[in-house]
Amino acid sequence: MNSRERTTRAIEFRRPDRCPVLHMSLLGSSRFYGSQLDDLYGRYPPDIVDVSFRSRMWGEAGQVGEFADEFGILWKKTNPDYVGQPVRGPLEDLRMLDTYVFPDAGANGRFDAAAIEDAIAGNPERFIRAYAGHLFEPLQWLRGTTNLLMDLYDEDRARLLEDLLERMTDYVVQTVRNWRPFRVDGIWFMDDWGSNRQLLIDPQKWRTFFKPRYRRIIREIHECGWPAEMHSDGYIFPIIPDLIELGLDVLNPQHNLMGNREVRELCFGKICIRSDIDCQMVLPFASAEEVRRHVREVVRDFKHPDGGLILHGEVEIGVPFENYRAMYEEFEREGSYG
């Protein structure tokens, strides 16, 4: 069974031979760990390869200072190993929406066809994953988080926000469509919706303003013939049933934060989970043996007899490298269906 079939079977609950693995290296990790990370990835090759574009919000390699992205959002970056912080958005005054021009969803070097085709051709047996963007987070950067949250509770501003939301949804949907010419196997998008304790907005506001837009995005992905995956950090427990109802195929939640058993009750057998090996406490601060035990618990809680689990943990700078080695060793040991 090759990686492409393995991942598809895991997502569709059609009994893969083992849980597929996704590598995720955050900015700066390759420089920080060097050849030992290359060696680790070589020993445990991924089943899923991401061919996604880079937003200008990341800046150029090694760049520091202030720069604008494709939306006209000004970013400030003081360390090349970390993502910058938004400084100013062009829609802090929502009345500017009438004259604001959205960027072209296919421009700014986002779809370098030759580079994408080369990446796909170099991974003929792997599951190819491509990125569609975000919905909620760019609105925070365009408006400012405080302004955006207040928009939800002011009738006049809420009408303008609906317009902005529709335009942002159009942008994400067009980004999905831009992947049609390529041999892509799945599409993912993201929005971090939770703090450590609760959803960032009232769940009913989420259902009023955002759920219909996610429905459009997921429908478009499905109409293109692909499974839809969403990443969302934080406490999102109240909206997980909504995401399942919308037909989302893969969810990458911060399940440890909400309780593995509690998330399992909502998701088991209904939606494929991309695991989140705890990067807040376990990976940076636990021993290698504690990491192994944590991975075993995650696999025990989310590995359905027929699939439903993609193994993944983020690699970032400052974590004892032996903990990443332990994580991948346990992925291999515990992920098999034998």
SULTA-V81322 format. One record per backbone hydrogen bond with DSSP energy under -0.5 kcal/mol. NH is the residue of the N-H (numbers start at 0). CO is the residue of the C=O. E is the energy in kcal/mol with one decimal. If there is no record, write none. Layout:
{{NH | CO | E} {NH | CO | E}}
This chain:
{{3 | 124 | -2.6} {5 | 1 | -2.7} {6 | 2 | -2.6} {7 | 3 | -2.1} {8 | 4 | -2.7} {9 | 5 | -2.1} {10 | 6 | -2.4} {11 | 7 | -2.1} {12 | 9 | -0.8} {13 | 8 | -3.1} {14 | 305 | -3.2} {18 | 334 | -2.1} {21 | 310 | -2.4} {22 | 47 | -0.5} {25 | 23 | -0.6} {25 | 314 | -3.2} {28 | 25 | -2.2} {31 | 27 | -2.3} {32 | 28 | -2.6} {33 | 29 | -2.0} {35 | 32 | -1.2} {36 | 33 | -1.0} {37 | 33 | -1.3} {38 | 34 | -2.8} {39 | 35 | -1.9} {40 | 36 | -2.7} {41 | 37 | -2.1} {42 | 38 | -1.9} {43 | 39 | -2.0} {46 | 20 | -2.7} {47 | 20 | -1.2} {48 | 126 | -2.8} {50 | 128 | -2.3} {54 | 52 | -0.5} {57 | 54 | -1.4} {58 | 55 | -1.3} {62 | 59 | -2.4} {64 | 76 | -3.9} {66 | 74 | -2.0} {68 | 72 | -1.9} {71 | 68 | -1.7} {73 | 87 | -2.9} {74 | 66 | -3.3} {75 | 84 | -2.5} {76 | 64 | -2.8} {81 | 78 | -1.9} {84 | 75 | -2.7} {86 | 73 | -3.6} {87 | 73 | -1.2} {90 | 141 | -1.7} {91 | 88 | -1.2} {93 | 91 | -0.7} {95 | 92 | -2.3} {96 | 93 | -1.7} {97 | 94 | -0.8} {98 | 95 | -1.1} {99 | 95 | -1.0} {101 | 99 | -0.6} {106 | 103 | -1.5} {109 | 106 | -1.6} {110 | 105 | -0.5} {111 | 109 | -0.5} {112 | 110 | -1.3} {115 | 111 | -2.6} {116 | 112 | -2.7} {117 | 113 | -2.2} {118 | 114 | -2.2} {119 | 115 | -2.4} {120 | 116 | -2.8} {121 | 117 | -1.8} {122 | 119 | -1.6} {123 | 120 | -0.6} {125 | 122 | -1.2} {126 | 46 | -2.4} {128 | 48 | -3.0} {128 | 126 | -0.6} {129 | 185 | -2.2} {131 | 187 | -2.9} {132 | 187 | -0.5} {138 | 134 | -0.7} {139 | 135 | -1.5} {140 | 136 | -1.8} {141 | 137 | -2.5} {142 | 138 | -2.5} {143 | 139 | -3.0} {147 | 143 | -2.5} {148 | 144 | -2.5} {149 | 145 | -2.0} {150 | 146 | -1.8} {151 | 147 | -1.0} {152 | 149 | -1.4} {153 | 150 | -1.1} {157 | 153 | -2.9} {158 | 154 | -1.4} {159 | 155 | -1.3} {160 | 156 | -2.6} {161 | 157 | -2.2} {162 | 158 | -1.4} {163 | 159 | -2.2} {164 | 160 | -3.1} {165 | 161 | -2.3} {166 | 162 | -2.1} {167 | 163 | -2.4} {168 | 164 | -2.6} {169 | 165 | -2.5} {170 | 166 | -1.8} {171 | 167 | -2.1} {172 | 168 | -2.9} {173 | 169 | -2.5} {174 | 170 | -1.8} {175 | 171 | -2.2} {176 | 172 | -2.2} {177 | 173 | -1.8} {178 | 174 | -0.5} {178 | 175 | -1.6} {179 | 176 | -1.7} {181 | 178 | -1.7} {183 | 181 | -2.0} {184 | 127 | -2.4} {185 | 127 | -1.3} {186 | 226 | -2.1} {187 | 129 | -2.6} {188 | 228 | -2.2} {189 | 132 | -1.8} {190 | 230 | -2.1} {192 | 190 | -0.8} {192 | 232 | -0.7} {193 | 232 | -1.9} {194 | 197 | -3.0} {199 | 192 | -2.6} {204 | 201 | -0.7} {205 | 201 | -2.1} {206 | 202 | -2.2} {207 | 203 | -1.9} {208 | 204 | -2.8} {209 | 204 | -0.5} {209 | 205 | -2.0} {210 | 205 | -2.2} {213 | 209 | -2.3} {214 | 210 | -2.1} {215 | 211 | -1.6} {216 | 212 | -2.0} {217 | 213 | -2.9} {218 | 214 | -2.5} {219 | 215 | -2.2} {220 | 216 | -2.2} {221 | 217 | -2.4} {222 | 218 | -2.6} {223 | 219 | -1.4} {224 | 221 | -1.7} {225 | 220 | -2.1} {226 | 184 | -0.8} {228 | 186 | -2.2} {229 | 249 | -2.2} {230 | 188 | -1.9} {231 | 251 | -2.1} {234 | 194 | -2.8} {235 | 233 | -1.1} {238 | 235 | -1.7} {239 | 235 | -0.8} {239 | 236 | -0.9} {240 | 236 | -0.5} {242 | 238 | -2.1} {243 | 239 | -2.1} {244 | 240 | -2.4} {245 | 241 | -2.0} {246 | 243 | -1.5} {247 | 242 | -1.9} {248 | 227 | -1.8} {249 | 227 | -2.0} {250 | 271 | -2.5} {251 | 229 | -2.8} {252 | 250 | -0.6} {253 | 231 | -0.7} {253 | 233 | -0.5} {254 | 252 | -1.7} {256 | 253 | -1.1} {257 | 253 | -0.9} {258 | 254 | -1.6} {262 | 258 | -2.4} {263 | 259 | -2.7} {264 | 260 | -1.9} {265 | 261 | -1.1} {266 | 262 | -2.0} {267 | 263 | -3.0} {269 | 266 | -2.8} {270 | 266 | -1.7} {271 | 248 | -2.1} {272 | 307 | -2.4} {273 | 250 | -2.4} {274 | 272 | -0.7} {274 | 309 | -2.9} {276 | 311 | -0.9} {277 | 275 | -0.6} {282 | 277 | -2.8} {284 | 280 | -1.4} {285 | 281 | -2.7} {290 | 286 | -2.1} {291 | 287 | -2.2} {292 | 288 | -2.2} {293 | 289 | -2.3} {294 | 290 | -2.6} {295 | 291 | -2.3} {296 | 292 | -2.0} {297 | 293 | -2.2} {298 | 294 | -2.7} {299 | 295 | -2.5} {300 | 296 | -2.1} {301 | 297 | -1.9} {302 | 298 | -2.4} {303 | 301 | -1.1} {303 | 306 | -1.7} {306 | 303 | -1.6} {307 | 9 | -2.4} {309 | 272 | -2.7} {310 | 19 | -3.0} {314 | 23 | -3.2} {315 | 313 | -0.6} {318 | 315 | -0.8} {322 | 319 | -1.9} {323 | 319 | -0.8} {323 | 320 | -0.6} {324 | 320 | -2.0} {325 | 321 | -2.2} {326 | 322 | -2.0} {327 | 323 | -2.3} {328 | 324 | -2.2} {329 | 325 | -2.1} {330 | 326 | -2.0} {331 | 327 | -2.0} {332 | 328 | -2.2} {333 | 329 | -3.2} {334 | 330 | -1.6} {336 | 16 | -2.8} {337 | 16 | -0.6}}
